[in-house]
Amino acid sequence: MSAALQRFDGAAARVASPRSAAEPVTAVTELASASFGVSVNTAVLKSTIEAEKRVLDILV
C-alpha cells in the first residue's frame, strides 16, 4: 500500500474515533493532505498508462 493511502487510512480512523479535542482538526487536515496525495498519484498513474498506450500503439 502506498504511503498516501496509509496516511489516508490512519487519518480516516482518527476522524472516526478521536482521542482528544484537537485530534479531529489534525486528522481532517491530514485526511485532506492524504487525499490530495492519492489524487496526485492517480493522475500520475493515468498519465503514465496513457503514455505507455501511445508507445504500444506506435510499436504495433
C-alpha positions as MATLAB code, in Angstrom:
seq = 'MSAALQRFDGAAARVASPRSAAEPVTAVTELASASFGVSVNTAVLKSTIEAEKRVLDILV';
ca = [
       0.000    0.000    0.000;
       1.350    3.421   -0.860;
       2.320    5.913    1.809;
      -0.508    8.258    0.788;
      -3.094    5.501    1.179;
      -1.657    4.542    4.576;
      -1.857    8.197    5.677;
      -5.419    8.367    4.349;
      -6.441    5.247    6.305;
      -4.797    6.483    9.501;
      -6.371    9.942    9.266;
      -9.798    8.466    8.495;
      -9.546    6.249   11.581;
      -8.642    9.253   13.753;
     -11.615   11.232   12.412;
     -13.903    8.315   13.261;
     -12.568    7.881   16.809;
     -10.669   10.929   18.100;
      -8.619   10.617   21.299;
      -8.547   14.342   22.173;
     -10.377   17.577   21.354;
      -7.631   18.791   18.982;
      -7.227   15.494   17.189;
     -10.245   15.801   14.820;
      -8.844   19.040   13.371;
      -5.414   17.485   12.893;
      -6.931   14.314   11.467;
      -9.094   16.225    8.988;
      -6.057   18.221    7.876;
      -4.072   15.002    7.424;
      -7.022   13.412    5.625;
      -7.198   16.307    3.154;
      -3.449   16.155    2.619;
      -3.515   12.396    2.094;
      -6.492   12.701   -0.240;
      -4.557   15.219   -2.321;
      -1.591   12.826   -2.373;
      -3.811    9.992   -3.612;
      -5.244   12.290   -6.291;
      -1.775   13.272   -7.472;
      -0.647    9.628   -7.502;
      -3.755    8.700   -9.505;
      -3.145   11.477  -12.028;
       0.484   10.437  -12.488;
      -0.524    6.795  -12.892;
      -3.168    7.673  -15.504;
      -0.663    9.815  -17.394;
       1.913    7.022  -17.332;
      -0.607    4.473  -18.581;
      -1.671    6.788  -21.417;
       1.970    7.321  -22.411;
       2.582    3.557  -22.406;
      -0.528    3.031  -24.566;
       0.766    5.564  -27.089;
       4.165    3.839  -27.214;
       2.498    0.459  -27.725;
       0.261    1.906  -30.470;
       3.360    3.220  -32.242;
       5.155   -0.133  -31.934;
       2.194   -2.155  -33.221;
];
